[in-house]
């Protein structure tokens, strides 16, 4: 293409020098008094051309242009400082800026090129169309694209591949999407951003911890165009605001170019990627107490000779979604979303990667992927589909065994600029993205998306809008449908395990049981430094929780996760008691029918844990005690509570526990732990406990 452009310029030389005298071309005769400076500027001009050509070739092939456009601009800037009145140089700089994270700078140079010489290059109308598209002047952009199409030679159009048609389609999509803005606010997170690229937000489901990747100065050696390698930064939500990002340091941030890809929903695992030789591979790190382990390269089933970059684990961690090179004829033709299924219980080896399907993947690049905490929705960015320009963010729902046709998240989440990445809190009220749209702090910035929710019948007041947005409220409000992520009644269960006496964190193992089936649905270990844990649970069920730690009595209780109308959060501090004489624990998952002493089958899981404790610590002698509320006569309550305690002892004996290690006692309503004046208090008082009599 370089030869084509240069021949056009040569052919127009005479016309240009006569008709467009304001166009000061790069030739020695125009700088007779500055020959030495001209020679230096000309050398940089020509070097810039070479980088520009390499970048354009990559773009037309739907490949990553690397640093070529940045390198071209670095050379062009030196030439521009010497001669800013060259139409061709202005055109080249506009071309290059369109493929950087400072796209908004392109229009200035392209407008100047047109002013100096409207016929400087046959591609001028095409790139001016891109600049107008970025300004959301979609009608004008379409005119310029069609003008280019009508005036250009077939080889020039062919060199763009599918790009010209896609640009026109983007403008048509842009007109439709901007006409119906979504019910959201999109705010620049100034605390998290810098003048350099800040991107790839990774967030826990409760929205209290975030990791980002940034190219801000980090003390490392910058590359040939002055960019620093990516490092990983951490921030915490305190008093409703994000703290200033802190570099995670080694082993997450090194002199390599790391990118954070996904922070697991509970915040204990981090997927990253970095280059290994000439390709990119995915790594995994785990939070061990207060420190992250050294990222380990994932299994060869995940990382191949192709590039693997952004990745997202499904909630049950049995599926992994990755962005990898298209596999066509052994040559890279852009990137697609692929899926891998776990093959063994060690959670390290996956099967072969398979495409998620043509409904999601396009002939253009797919750029990042994020699986919603329910596992039913995939958020990904793409240059295809009905994008309004650059990368747009889309959502696809998993139904009937396959991913469905994606929906564009709409404006103002998406713009004609590049809108990448997506991470949503479990409440579905907030999401975080990255964008290089105009008005940021520099390059890619982190933005917070606030979803309004379902529309209300009454009109919102001006005050409502002013209070809800930090920086950029939509001035002309047109209520349109919300981007629907059908709620799956998701509940976040979070908390921490601590020593009941000292209040210090205790590392403990927790089993979550579906009491209706007796099946353990989740087993995990709390953080050794903080005792914290976090997971998502499906609503509408009764769960049992069993907590055990060496040297402590196990803790158990049950709770209902009701069907909420919206997001639900359960936050518990679990106090664990040392195994010593006098320690007492309530068995919250022991169930009886009202007024009866027959153990219900769903009690077995809890009782079997007690059996295990007694077998693990054979010196324990315990008392099983039954307790009631104050409803009914005291004599009846005492009799019922004794019968229930006896039933538990009988179960334990039947499981091989010696009778001389067990005592039973019914206390009726004489030892309440809560007020009997409320239904909740009475429920707490109806309980079975055991107390250590000897150890």
C-alpha positions as CSV (number, residue, x, y, z in Angstrom):
1,X,0.0,0.0,0.0
2,X,2.9,2.3,0.6
3,X,3.9,2.1,-3.0
4,X,0.3,2.9,-4.1
5,X,0.2,5.9,-1.9
6,X,3.6,7.2,-2.9
7,X,2.7,6.9,-6.6
8,X,-0.5,8.8,-6.1
9,X,1.5,11.6,-4.3
10,X,4.1,11.6,-7.1
11,X,1.4,11.9,-9.8
12,X,-0.2,14.8,-8.0
13,X,3.0,16.6,-7.3
14,X,2.7,19.2,-10.0
15,X,-1.0,19.8,-9.4
16,X,-0.3,20.0,-5.6
17,X,2.5,22.5,-6.0
18,X,0.4,24.8,-8.1
19,X,-3.1,24.5,-6.7
20,X,-2.3,23.9,-3.1
21,X,0.6,26.2,-2.4
22,X,-0.1,26.1,1.3
23,X,0.9,22.4,1.3
24,X,4.7,22.5,2.1
25,X,5.9,19.1,0.8
26,X,8.9,17.3,2.2
27,X,11.4,18.0,-0.6
28,X,14.8,19.7,-0.5
29,X,13.8,22.6,-2.8
30,X,11.4,23.8,-0.1
31,X,14.1,24.1,2.5
32,X,17.2,25.5,0.8
33,X,18.2,27.4,3.9
34,X,17.7,24.5,6.3
35,X,19.3,21.6,4.4
36,X,20.8,19.9,7.4
37,X,17.6,20.1,9.5
38,X,15.6,19.0,6.5
39,X,17.7,15.9,6.1
40,X,17.2,14.9,9.7
41,X,13.4,15.5,9.5
42,X,13.2,13.6,6.2
43,X,14.9,10.6,7.7
44,X,12.4,10.6,10.6
45,X,9.6,11.1,8.1
46,X,10.6,8.0,6.1
47,X,11.2,5.9,9.2
48,X,7.7,6.8,10.3
49,X,6.3,5.7,6.9
50,X,7.8,2.3,7.4
51,X,6.3,1.8,10.9
52,X,2.9,3.2,9.6
53,X,2.9,0.7,6.8
54,X,3.5,-2.2,9.1
55,X,0.8,-1.1,11.4
56,X,-1.8,-0.7,8.6
57,X,-0.9,-4.1,7.2
58,X,-1.6,-5.7,10.6
59,X,-4.9,-3.8,11.0
60,X,-6.1,-4.9,7.5
61,X,-5.3,-8.5,8.4
62,X,-7.2,-8.1,11.7
63,X,-4.0,-8.6,13.8
64,X,-2.4,-6.7,16.7
65,X,-0.3,-3.9,15.3
66,X,1.9,-3.9,18.3
67,X,3.9,-0.6,18.8
68,X,4.1,0.3,15.1
69,X,1.7,3.2,15.2
70,X,3.3,4.6,18.4
71,X,6.7,4.2,16.7
72,X,5.5,5.9,13.6
73,X,4.1,8.9,15.6
74,X,7.4,9.2,17.5
75,X,9.2,9.6,14.2
76,X,6.5,11.8,12.6
77,X,6.5,14.2,15.6
78,X,10.1,15.1,14.9
79,X,9.3,15.7,11.3
80,X,6.2,17.7,12.3
81,X,8.1,19.9,14.6
82,X,10.2,20.9,11.6
83,X,7.4,21.1,9.0
84,X,3.8,21.2,10.3
85,X,2.4,22.3,6.9
86,X,2.9,19.0,5.1
87,X,-0.5,17.6,4.0
88,X,0.9,14.1,3.7
89,X,2.6,14.2,7.1
90,X,-0.7,15.5,8.7
91,X,-2.5,12.7,6.9
92,X,0.0,10.1,8.2
93,X,-0.3,11.3,11.8
94,X,-4.1,11.3,11.6
95,X,-3.9,7.7,10.3
96,X,-1.6,6.6,13.1
97,X,-3.5,8.2,15.9
98,X,-6.7,6.4,14.8
99,X,-5.1,3.2,15.9
100,X,-3.8,4.3,19.3
101,X,-5.5,4.9,22.7
102,X,-5.4,8.6,21.8
103,X,-7.8,8.4,18.8
104,X,-9.4,11.7,19.5
105,X,-6.2,13.4,18.4
106,X,-6.6,12.1,14.8
107,X,-9.2,14.6,13.7
108,X,-7.0,17.6,14.1
109,X,-4.4,16.3,11.7
110,X,-6.8,14.9,9.2
111,X,-8.7,18.2,9.0
112,X,-5.4,20.0,8.5
113,X,-4.4,17.6,5.8
114,X,-7.7,18.2,4.0
115,X,-7.3,21.9,4.4
116,X,-3.8,21.8,3.0
117,X,-4.6,19.4,0.1
118,X,-7.9,17.6,-0.2
119,X,-6.4,15.2,-2.7
120,X,-3.3,14.3,-0.7
121,X,-4.2,10.6,-0.5
122,X,-7.1,8.5,-1.7
123,X,-7.6,7.2,1.8
124,X,-8.2,10.6,3.3
125,X,-11.9,10.3,3.1
126,X,-11.8,6.9,4.7
127,X,-9.8,8.1,7.7
128,X,-11.8,11.4,7.9
129,X,-14.9,9.2,8.1
130,X,-13.3,7.3,11.1
131,X,-12.7,10.6,12.8
132,X,-16.2,11.8,12.3
133,X,-17.5,8.4,13.5
134,X,-15.5,8.9,16.7
135,X,-17.3,12.3,17.2
136,X,-20.6,10.4,16.7
137,X,-21.3,12.4,13.5
138,X,-22.5,9.2,11.9
139,X,-24.3,10.7,9.0
140,X,-21.2,12.7,7.9
141,X,-19.0,9.6,8.5
142,X,-21.2,7.5,6.2
143,X,-21.0,10.2,3.4
144,X,-17.2,10.1,3.6
145,X,-17.1,6.3,3.6
146,X,-19.3,6.2,0.5
147,X,-17.4,9.0,-1.2
148,X,-14.2,7.0,-0.6
149,X,-15.9,3.9,-2.0
150,X,-17.1,5.7,-5.1
151,X,-13.8,7.4,-5.9
152,X,-11.3,4.7,-5.0
153,X,-9.9,2.0,-7.2
154,X,-11.0,-1.6,-6.6
155,X,-7.5,-2.6,-5.3
156,X,-7.6,0.1,-2.6
157,X,-11.1,-1.0,-1.5
158,X,-10.0,-4.6,-1.5
159,X,-7.0,-3.7,0.7
160,X,-9.5,-2.8,3.5
161,X,-11.0,-6.3,3.3
162,X,-14.4,-6.3,5.3
163,X,-13.4,-3.0,7.0
164,X,-15.2,-0.5,4.8
165,X,-18.5,-2.3,5.0
166,X,-18.1,-2.8,8.7
167,X,-17.4,0.9,9.3
168,X,-20.7,1.9,7.5
169,X,-22.6,-0.8,9.5
170,X,-21.0,0.6,12.7
171,X,-22.3,4.1,11.9
172,X,-25.8,2.8,11.2
173,X,-25.7,0.9,14.5
174,X,-24.4,4.0,16.2
175,X,-27.3,6.0,15.0
176,X,-29.7,3.5,16.5
177,X,-27.9,3.0,19.8
178,X,-27.3,6.7,20.5
179,X,-31.0,7.4,19.8
180,X,-32.0,5.0,22.6
181,X,-29.5,5.5,25.4
182,X,-29.4,2.8,28.1
183,X,-30.5,3.5,31.7
184,X,-27.0,3.8,33.1
185,X,-24.4,6.3,34.1
186,X,-20.8,5.9,33.1
187,X,-18.3,7.8,35.3
188,X,-14.5,8.1,35.1
189,X,-12.9,6.6,38.2
190,X,-10.3,9.3,38.6
191,X,-8.9,7.8,41.8
192,X,-8.0,4.6,39.9
193,X,-6.7,6.3,36.7
194,X,-3.4,7.9,35.5
195,X,-2.3,9.7,32.4
196,X,-1.1,6.3,31.1
197,X,-3.2,3.3,30.1
198,X,-5.3,1.8,33.0
199,X,-7.3,-1.2,32.1
200,X,-8.6,-4.7,32.8
201,X,-10.6,-4.1,36.0
202,X,-11.0,-7.3,38.1
203,X,-13.4,-7.2,41.0
204,X,-14.8,-9.4,43.7
205,X,-18.5,-10.1,43.6
206,X,-19.2,-8.0,46.7
207,X,-17.5,-5.0,45.1
208,X,-15.0,-4.3,47.9
209,X,-11.7,-5.2,46.1
210,X,-10.5,-4.4,42.7
211,X,-7.3,-5.1,40.7
212,X,-6.4,-3.2,37.6
213,X,-3.5,-3.2,35.2
214,X,-1.6,0.1,34.6
215,X,1.3,1.3,32.5
216,X,2.0,4.2,34.8
217,X,5.7,4.8,35.6
218,X,6.9,2.0,37.7
219,X,10.7,2.4,37.9
220,X,11.3,-0.1,35.1
221,X,12.9,0.6,31.8
222,X,10.3,1.9,29.2
223,X,10.2,0.3,25.8
224,X,11.3,1.9,22.5
225,X,8.3,4.2,22.3
226,X,8.4,5.3,26.0
227,X,5.7,3.0,27.3
228,X,6.2,1.2,30.6
229,X,5.3,-2.5,31.1
230,X,2.0,-3.3,32.7
231,X,1.9,-3.8,36.4
232,X,-0.9,-5.0,38.6
233,X,-2.4,-2.6,41.1
234,X,-4.9,-3.1,44.0
235,X,-7.5,-0.9,45.6
236,X,-10.1,-1.4,48.3
237,X,-13.5,0.2,48.8
238,X,-13.6,2.2,52.0
239,X,-16.4,4.4,53.0
240,X,-17.9,4.2,49.6
241,X,-14.7,5.3,47.7
242,X,-11.8,3.4,46.2
243,X,-8.4,3.9,47.8
244,X,-5.5,5.1,45.7
245,X,-4.2,2.0,43.7
246,X,-1.1,0.3,45.2
247,X,1.3,-1.7,43.1
248,X,0.8,-5.3,44.1
249,X,4.6,-5.8,43.8
250,X,6.3,-9.1,43.4
251,X,5.4,-11.8,42.6
252,X,2.4,-10.3,40.7
253,X,4.2,-7.3,39.3
254,X,7.7,-7.8,37.8
255,X,9.8,-6.4,35.0
256,X,7.7,-8.5,32.6
257,X,4.5,-7.1,31.0
258,X,1.8,-8.6,33.2
259,X,-2.0,-8.2,32.8
260,X,-4.6,-9.1,35.3
261,X,-7.3,-11.0,33.6
262,X,-9.8,-12.1,36.3
263,X,-10.0,-12.0,40.0
264,X,-12.1,-15.0,41.2
265,X,-15.5,-14.1,42.7
266,X,-14.2,-14.7,46.2
267,X,-11.0,-12.8,45.6
268,X,-8.6,-15.7,46.3
269,X,-7.5,-16.6,42.8
270,X,-6.1,-14.3,40.1
271,X,-5.7,-15.2,36.4
272,X,-3.0,-13.2,34.5
273,X,-1.2,-13.4,31.2
274,X,2.1,-12.3,29.9
275,X,4.3,-13.0,26.9
276,X,6.5,-16.0,26.8
277,X,8.9,-15.6,23.9
278,X,6.8,-14.7,21.0
279,X,3.4,-15.7,22.4
280,X,1.2,-15.0,25.4
281,X,0.3,-17.5,28.1
282,X,-2.2,-17.6,31.0
283,X,-1.0,-17.9,34.6
284,X,-2.8,-18.4,37.9
285,X,-1.9,-17.1,41.4
286,X,-3.6,-17.8,44.7
287,X,-4.0,-15.7,47.8
288,X,-2.1,-17.4,50.7
289,X,-2.9,-15.4,53.8
290,X,-1.9,-11.8,53.1
291,X,0.3,-12.7,50.1
292,X,-0.1,-13.8,46.6
293,X,1.7,-16.9,45.3
294,X,4.0,-16.7,42.4
295,X,1.9,-17.0,39.2
296,X,2.2,-20.5,37.7
297,X,1.7,-21.1,34.0
298,X,-1.6,-23.0,33.5
299,X,-1.6,-26.5,32.0
300,X,-0.5,-27.1,28.4
301,X,-4.2,-27.8,27.6
302,X,-4.8,-24.1,28.2
303,X,-1.6,-22.6,26.8
304,X,-0.7,-23.6,23.2
305,X,1.7,-22.3,20.6
306,X,-0.9,-19.6,19.9
307,X,-1.6,-16.5,21.9
308,X,-3.8,-17.0,25.0
309,X,-4.7,-13.8,26.8
310,X,-7.9,-12.8,28.7
311,X,-9.6,-15.6,30.6
312,X,-12.5,-16.1,33.0
313,X,-13.5,-19.0,35.2
314,X,-17.1,-20.0,35.5
315,X,-18.5,-19.9,39.0
316,X,-18.1,-23.7,39.7
317,X,-14.5,-23.5,38.2
318,X,-15.2,-26.4,36.0
319,X,-15.1,-24.3,32.8
320,X,-12.6,-21.8,31.6
321,X,-13.2,-19.2,28.9
322,X,-10.2,-17.7,27.1
323,X,-9.4,-15.3,24.3
324,X,-7.1,-17.1,21.8
325,X,-6.0,-16.8,18.2
326,X,-8.4,-18.1,15.6
327,X,-7.4,-21.5,14.5
328,X,-7.6,-21.3,10.7
329,X,-5.0,-23.0,8.6
330,X,-2.4,-22.8,11.3
331,X,-2.2,-19.0,10.8
332,X,-3.5,-16.3,13.2
333,X,-6.5,-14.4,11.8
334,X,-7.5,-12.4,14.8
335,X,-8.9,-13.6,18.1
336,X,-12.0,-15.6,19.3
337,X,-13.6,-16.8,22.5
338,X,-12.9,-20.5,23.3
339,X,-14.2,-22.7,26.1
340,X,-12.3,-25.5,28.0
341,X,-13.8,-28.1,30.4
342,X,-12.0,-29.3,33.5
343,X,-10.7,-32.9,33.2
344,X,-9.6,-33.8,36.7
345,X,-10.3,-32.9,40.3
346,X,-7.0,-31.1,40.8
347,X,-8.5,-28.3,38.8
348,X,-5.4,-27.8,36.7
349,X,-5.9,-29.9,33.5
350,X,-8.5,-29.0,30.9
351,X,-9.7,-30.6,27.7
352,X,-9.1,-29.1,24.3
353,X,-10.3,-25.6,23.6
354,X,-13.4,-25.4,21.5
355,X,-15.0,-22.3,20.0
356,X,-18.1,-21.0,21.9
357,X,-19.8,-20.8,18.5
358,X,-20.6,-18.5,15.6
359,X,-23.3,-16.7,17.6
360,X,-20.5,-15.1,19.7
361,X,-17.4,-15.2,17.5
362,X,-17.1,-13.0,14.4
363,X,-14.7,-12.5,11.5
364,X,-13.3,-9.6,13.5
365,X,-11.4,-9.6,16.9
366,X,-13.0,-10.6,20.2
367,X,-11.0,-8.9,22.9
368,X,-11.9,-10.0,26.4
369,X,-14.4,-12.3,28.2
370,X,-16.1,-12.3,31.6
371,X,-18.6,-14.9,33.0
372,X,-21.3,-13.5,35.3
373,X,-21.4,-15.0,38.8
374,X,-24.5,-17.1,37.9
375,X,-22.6,-18.7,35.1
376,X,-25.5,-17.9,32.7
377,X,-24.2,-14.8,31.0
378,X,-21.0,-14.1,29.1
379,X,-19.8,-10.5,28.7
380,X,-17.2,-10.0,26.0
381,X,-15.9,-7.2,23.8
382,X,-15.8,-7.5,20.0
383,X,-15.1,-5.4,16.9
384,X,-17.9,-7.3,15.1
385,X,-21.6,-7.7,15.6
386,X,-23.5,-4.4,15.7
387,X,-20.5,-2.5,17.2
388,X,-20.8,1.3,16.9
389,X,-17.0,1.5,16.4
390,X,-13.8,-0.1,17.8
391,X,-14.5,-2.6,20.5
392,X,-18.0,-2.7,22.0
393,X,-19.1,-4.8,25.0
394,X,-21.8,-7.5,24.4
395,X,-23.7,-10.0,26.6
396,X,-24.8,-13.5,25.6
397,X,-27.0,-15.8,27.6
398,X,-26.5,-19.5,27.9
399,X,-29.7,-21.4,27.0
400,X,-30.4,-24.9,25.8
401,X,-26.8,-25.9,25.8
402,X,-25.4,-23.0,23.8
403,X,-24.6,-19.3,23.9
404,X,-27.3,-17.1,22.3
405,X,-27.0,-14.2,19.9
406,X,-25.3,-11.4,21.8
407,X,-26.9,-8.0,22.7
408,X,-24.9,-4.8,22.5
409,X,-24.9,-3.2,26.0
410,X,-25.6,0.1,24.2
411,X,-24.7,3.7,24.6
412,X,-23.3,5.3,26.8
413,X,-21.6,2.0,28.0
414,X,-20.3,1.7,24.4
415,X,-19.0,4.5,22.2
416,X,-17.3,4.6,18.8
417,X,-14.0,4.4,20.8
418,X,-12.6,1.1,22.2
419,X,-14.7,-0.1,25.1
420,X,-13.0,-3.1,26.7
421,X,-13.3,-5.5,29.6
422,X,-16.2,-6.0,31.9
423,X,-16.5,-7.0,35.6
424,X,-19.8,-6.8,37.4
425,X,-20.7,-7.0,41.1
426,X,-23.1,-9.7,42.2
427,X,-25.7,-7.0,43.0
428,X,-25.8,-6.2,39.2
429,X,-25.9,-2.5,40.1
430,X,-22.3,-1.7,39.2
431,X,-19.9,-2.8,36.6
432,X,-16.4,-1.7,35.7
433,X,-15.0,-1.3,32.2
434,X,-12.1,0.4,30.4
435,X,-12.3,2.8,27.5
436,X,-10.1,5.2,25.5
437,X,-13.0,7.5,24.9
438,X,-12.3,11.3,24.8
439,X,-12.4,13.1,28.1
440,X,-10.4,10.6,30.2
441,X,-7.2,11.1,32.0
442,X,-5.1,9.6,29.3
443,X,-5.1,6.5,27.2
444,X,-7.3,3.8,28.5
445,X,-9.2,4.7,31.7
446,X,-11.3,2.7,34.2
447,X,-15.0,3.7,34.2
448,X,-17.8,2.7,36.6
449,X,-21.2,1.8,35.1
450,X,-24.2,2.4,37.4
451,X,-27.3,0.6,36.3
452,X,-30.5,2.4,37.0
453,X,-32.7,-0.7,37.2
454,X,-36.2,-1.0,35.9
455,X,-37.9,2.2,34.9
456,X,-40.4,3.8,37.3
457,X,-43.8,5.0,36.3
458,X,-43.3,8.6,37.5
459,X,-40.9,11.0,35.9
460,X,-37.6,11.3,37.7
461,X,-36.7,14.8,38.9
462,X,-33.7,16.8,37.8
463,X,-32.4,16.4,41.4
464,X,-32.5,12.6,41.0
465,X,-30.3,12.7,38.0
466,X,-27.9,15.2,39.6
467,X,-27.5,13.2,42.7
468,X,-27.0,9.9,41.0
469,X,-24.1,10.8,38.6
470,X,-20.6,11.8,39.7
471,X,-19.6,13.6,36.6
472,X,-21.6,13.1,33.4
473,X,-25.4,12.9,33.8
474,X,-27.4,12.4,30.6
475,X,-28.9,15.8,30.0
476,X,-31.8,14.8,27.7
477,X,-33.4,11.8,29.4
478,X,-35.2,9.3,27.2
479,X,-36.4,6.3,29.1
480,X,-35.5,3.2,27.2
481,X,-35.5,-0.5,28.2
482,X,-32.7,-1.7,30.4
483,X,-30.1,-4.2,29.2
484,X,-31.7,-7.2,30.9
485,X,-29.5,-9.7,32.8
486,X,-32.4,-11.8,34.1
487,X,-31.8,-12.1,37.8
488,X,-31.1,-15.6,39.1
489,X,-31.8,-14.7,42.7
490,X,-28.1,-14.6,43.5
491,X,-27.0,-14.2,47.1
492,X,-23.5,-13.4,48.2
493,X,-22.5,-15.2,51.4
494,X,-19.5,-13.5,53.0
495,X,-17.9,-13.3,56.4
496,X,-14.9,-14.4,58.4
497,X,-13.9,-17.0,60.9
498,X,-12.3,-15.8,64.2
499,X,-11.3,-17.1,67.6
500,X,-14.3,-16.6,69.9
501,X,-12.0,-15.4,72.8
502,X,-9.3,-13.4,71.1
503,X,-11.1,-12.2,68.0
504,X,-8.1,-13.1,65.9
505,X,-8.5,-14.7,62.4
506,X,-8.7,-18.5,62.2
507,X,-8.0,-20.4,59.0
508,X,-10.9,-22.8,58.8
509,X,-12.5,-25.3,56.3
510,X,-16.1,-24.7,55.5
511,X,-18.6,-27.1,54.0
512,X,-21.8,-25.7,52.5
513,X,-24.6,-28.3,52.3
514,X,-27.9,-28.2,50.5
515,X,-30.0,-29.5,53.3
516,X,-32.7,-30.8,51.0
517,X,-30.4,-33.2,49.4
518,X,-27.6,-33.6,52.0
519,X,-25.1,-32.9,49.3
520,X,-22.0,-30.8,50.0
521,X,-22.1,-28.2,47.2
522,X,-19.0,-26.2,48.2
523,X,-15.9,-26.7,50.3
524,X,-13.3,-24.0,50.8
525,X,-10.8,-22.7,53.2
526,X,-11.0,-19.2,54.8
527,X,-8.1,-16.8,54.5
528,X,-5.3,-17.6,57.0
529,X,-4.5,-13.9,57.5
530,X,-8.0,-12.4,57.7
531,X,-10.3,-15.4,58.1
532,X,-12.4,-13.9,55.3
533,X,-14.5,-15.9,52.8
534,X,-16.9,-15.1,50.1
535,X,-19.1,-17.2,47.7
536,X,-22.3,-17.0,45.7
537,X,-25.4,-19.1,46.5
538,X,-28.6,-19.7,44.6
539,X,-31.6,-18.4,46.4
540,X,-34.7,-20.4,47.4
541,X,-32.9,-23.1,49.4
542,X,-32.0,-24.0,53.0
543,X,-28.3,-24.4,53.5
544,X,-26.2,-25.9,56.2
545,X,-22.8,-24.5,57.1
546,X,-20.2,-26.6,58.9
547,X,-16.9,-24.9,60.0
548,X,-13.9,-26.8,61.3
549,X,-10.4,-25.8,62.2
550,X,-7.7,-27.7,64.1
551,X,-8.0,-27.2,67.9
552,X,-11.5,-25.8,67.6
553,X,-15.0,-27.1,68.0
554,X,-16.7,-27.2,64.7
555,X,-19.4,-24.6,64.2
556,X,-22.7,-25.3,62.4
557,X,-25.9,-23.6,61.6
558,X,-28.5,-23.5,58.9
559,X,-30.1,-20.6,57.1
560,X,-32.6,-20.0,54.4
561,X,-31.7,-18.0,51.3
562,X,-35.1,-16.8,50.3
563,X,-36.1,-15.8,46.8
564,X,-35.2,-12.1,46.9
565,X,-36.8,-9.4,44.7
566,X,-33.2,-8.2,44.1
567,X,-29.7,-8.9,45.2
568,X,-29.2,-10.3,48.7
569,X,-26.1,-10.3,50.9
570,X,-25.5,-12.6,53.9
571,X,-22.6,-11.4,56.1
572,X,-21.5,-13.6,59.1
573,X,-18.8,-13.5,61.6
574,X,-18.3,-17.1,62.8
575,X,-16.7,-17.4,66.2
576,X,-14.9,-20.7,66.7
577,X,-14.3,-22.2,70.2
578,X,-11.3,-24.0,71.4
579,X,-11.7,-27.7,72.3
580,X,-11.5,-27.5,76.1
581,X,-13.7,-28.4,79.0
582,X,-16.8,-26.1,79.2
583,X,-16.9,-25.3,75.5
584,X,-20.4,-25.4,74.2
585,X,-21.7,-25.4,70.7
586,X,-25.2,-25.3,69.1
587,X,-26.1,-27.9,66.5
588,X,-28.2,-25.8,64.2
589,X,-28.8,-28.4,61.6
590,X,-30.6,-30.9,63.8
591,X,-34.2,-31.0,62.8
592,X,-37.4,-32.4,64.5
593,X,-41.0,-32.1,63.5
594,X,-42.9,-29.7,65.8
595,X,-43.7,-31.3,69.1
596,X,-41.9,-34.6,68.2
597,X,-38.5,-36.1,69.1
598,X,-37.9,-38.2,65.9
599,X,-34.8,-37.1,64.1
600,X,-35.5,-35.9,60.5
601,X,-33.3,-37.4,57.7
602,X,-31.8,-34.0,56.9
603,X,-30.2,-34.0,60.4
604,X,-27.8,-36.8,59.4
605,X,-25.2,-34.6,57.8
606,X,-24.8,-32.6,61.0
607,X,-24.8,-35.6,63.2
608,X,-22.2,-37.4,61.1
609,X,-19.9,-34.4,61.6
610,X,-20.3,-34.8,65.4
611,X,-19.5,-38.5,65.0
612,X,-16.4,-37.6,63.2
613,X,-15.3,-35.1,65.8
614,X,-15.8,-37.7,68.6
615,X,-13.8,-40.3,66.6
616,X,-11.1,-37.8,65.8
617,X,-10.8,-36.7,69.5
618,X,-11.4,-40.0,71.4
619,X,-10.8,-38.3,74.8
620,X,-13.9,-36.1,74.4
621,X,-16.8,-36.6,76.8
622,X,-19.8,-34.5,75.9
623,X,-23.3,-33.7,77.1
624,X,-26.1,-33.5,74.6
625,X,-28.7,-31.0,75.7
626,X,-32.1,-30.2,74.3
627,X,-33.7,-26.8,74.6
628,X,-37.2,-25.4,73.8
629,X,-38.9,-22.0,73.7
630,X,-41.4,-21.1,76.4
631,X,-44.5,-22.0,74.4
632,X,-46.5,-24.7,76.2
633,X,-46.1,-26.0,79.8
634,X,-42.7,-26.3,81.4
635,X,-43.2,-30.0,82.1
636,X,-44.0,-30.7,78.5
637,X,-41.0,-28.7,77.3
638,X,-38.7,-30.5,79.7
639,X,-40.0,-33.9,78.6
640,X,-39.7,-33.0,74.9
641,X,-36.2,-31.6,75.2
642,X,-35.0,-34.7,77.1
643,X,-36.5,-36.9,74.4
644,X,-34.7,-35.0,71.7
645,X,-31.4,-35.1,73.5
646,X,-31.9,-38.9,74.0
647,X,-32.6,-39.3,70.3
648,X,-29.3,-37.6,69.4
649,X,-27.4,-39.8,71.9
650,X,-29.0,-42.9,70.4
651,X,-27.9,-41.9,66.9
652,X,-24.3,-41.4,68.1
653,X,-24.2,-44.7,69.9
654,X,-25.6,-46.3,66.7
655,X,-22.6,-44.9,64.8
656,X,-20.1,-46.5,67.2
657,X,-19.6,-43.9,69.9
658,X,-19.3,-45.4,73.3
659,X,-22.2,-44.7,75.7
660,X,-19.9,-43.7,78.6
661,X,-18.7,-40.7,76.5
662,X,-22.2,-39.4,76.2
663,X,-24.7,-37.8,78.5
664,X,-28.1,-36.3,77.7
665,X,-30.1,-33.6,79.4
666,X,-33.3,-31.8,78.6
667,X,-33.4,-28.2,79.9
668,X,-36.8,-27.2,78.5
669,X,-37.0,-23.5,78.3
670,X,-34.8,-22.8,81.3
671,X,-31.7,-21.7,79.3
672,X,-32.9,-19.2,76.6
673,X,-30.2,-17.6,74.4
674,X,-32.7,-15.0,73.0
675,X,-35.9,-13.3,73.9
676,X,-39.0,-15.5,73.6
677,X,-41.1,-12.5,72.7
678,X,-40.3,-12.8,69.0
679,X,-40.6,-15.6,66.5
680,X,-36.9,-15.2,65.6
681,X,-35.9,-15.4,69.3
682,X,-38.0,-18.5,69.9
683,X,-36.5,-20.2,66.9
684,X,-33.0,-19.6,68.3
685,X,-34.1,-21.0,71.7
686,X,-35.3,-24.2,70.1
687,X,-31.9,-25.9,69.7
688,X,-29.7,-28.9,70.4
689,X,-26.3,-28.3,71.9
690,X,-23.4,-30.2,73.1
691,X,-20.9,-29.3,75.9
692,X,-17.5,-30.7,76.5
693,X,-17.4,-32.3,79.9
694,X,-13.9,-33.7,79.6
695,X,-11.0,-33.8,77.2
